[in-house]
Amino acid sequence: MAKGQTSQPVKRSPSRSAESDEEIASALCNHDVADCALAGTAIRWVREGRRTPQEAVARLIQICPCGEIDVRRAVRVLERVRRAALARSGR
């Protein structure tokens, strides 16, 4: 960023309050180097009920190249994904 410039906040569409998978994936790794495809897979596992947030994070830890995953934050983020999926399904 050039001197004197400020970053603009990301504007969300008013019709879409839920986070996108990309936003969720970026929260899973401290350095944002976790492969987005892998993070997307972990999100999908949790959303579909195939893995718990803890199981999905354990898999991310094994594969993330930087090894700097904040486990508590990643579990918290995936738990939000799980709760949202359950709410949508009516459980």
C-alpha positions in Angstrom: 0.0 0.0 0.0 1.4 3.4 -0.9 2.1 6.0 1.7 -0.9 7.9 2.9 -3.4 5.3 1.6 -5.8 3.6 4.0 -7.3 0.2 3.4 -11.0 0.2 2.8 -13.2 -2.2 4.7 -14.7 -5.0 2.7 -18.4 -4.2 2.1 -20.8 -7.0 2.4 -24.0 -7.3 0.4 -26.9 -6.4 2.7 -28.7 -9.5 1.4 -25.9 -11.8 2.5 -24.9 -11.7 6.1 -23.2 -15.1 6.3 -19.5 -15.4 5.7 -18.3 -16.8 2.5 -16.2 -20.0 2.5 -13.2 -17.9 1.5 -13.6 -15.6 4.5 -14.0 -18.6 6.8 -11.0 -20.4 5.2 -8.8 -17.3 5.7 -9.6 -17.4 9.4 -8.4 -21.0 9.8 -4.6 -20.3 9.4 -2.7 -17.5 11.1 -0.6 -16.9 8.0 -3.4 -17.5 5.4 -1.3 -20.1 3.7 -3.6 -23.1 4.3 -4.6 -24.3 1.0 -8.1 -22.9 0.2 -9.2 -26.2 -1.3 -8.2 -28.0 1.9 -9.9 -25.4 4.1 -13.0 -25.6 1.8 -13.0 -29.4 2.2 -12.8 -29.0 6.0 -15.7 -26.5 5.9 -17.7 -28.9 3.7 -17.0 -31.9 6.1 -18.3 -29.9 9.1 -21.3 -28.4 7.2 -22.3 -31.9 6.0 -21.8 -33.4 9.5 -19.1 -35.8 8.2 -16.5 -34.4 10.7 -16.6 -32.5 14.0 -14.9 -29.1 14.1 -12.1 -30.7 16.2 -11.6 -33.5 13.7 -11.5 -31.1 10.7 -8.9 -28.9 12.5 -6.8 -31.9 13.4 -6.6 -32.7 9.7 -5.7 -29.1 8.8 -2.9 -29.1 11.3 -1.4 -32.2 9.6 -1.3 -30.5 6.2 -0.9 -26.8 6.7 2.5 -25.8 5.4 3.2 -23.1 8.0 2.0 -25.2 11.0 0.7 -22.1 12.6 -3.0 -22.9 12.9 -4.7 -21.3 15.9 -6.6 -24.4 17.1 -9.0 -22.6 19.4 -9.9 -20.0 16.7 -10.2 -22.6 14.0 -12.5 -24.8 16.1 -14.6 -21.7 17.0 -15.0 -20.7 13.4 -15.9 -24.3 12.3 -18.3 -24.6 15.2 -20.1 -21.5 13.8 -20.3 -23.3 10.5 -21.7 -26.4 12.1 -24.3 -24.4 14.1 -25.4 -22.5 10.9 -25.7 -25.8 9.0 -27.8 -27.3 11.8 -30.0 -24.2 11.9 -30.6 -24.4 8.2 -31.5 -28.0 8.4 -34.0 -27.4 11.2 -32.2 -29.6 13.8 
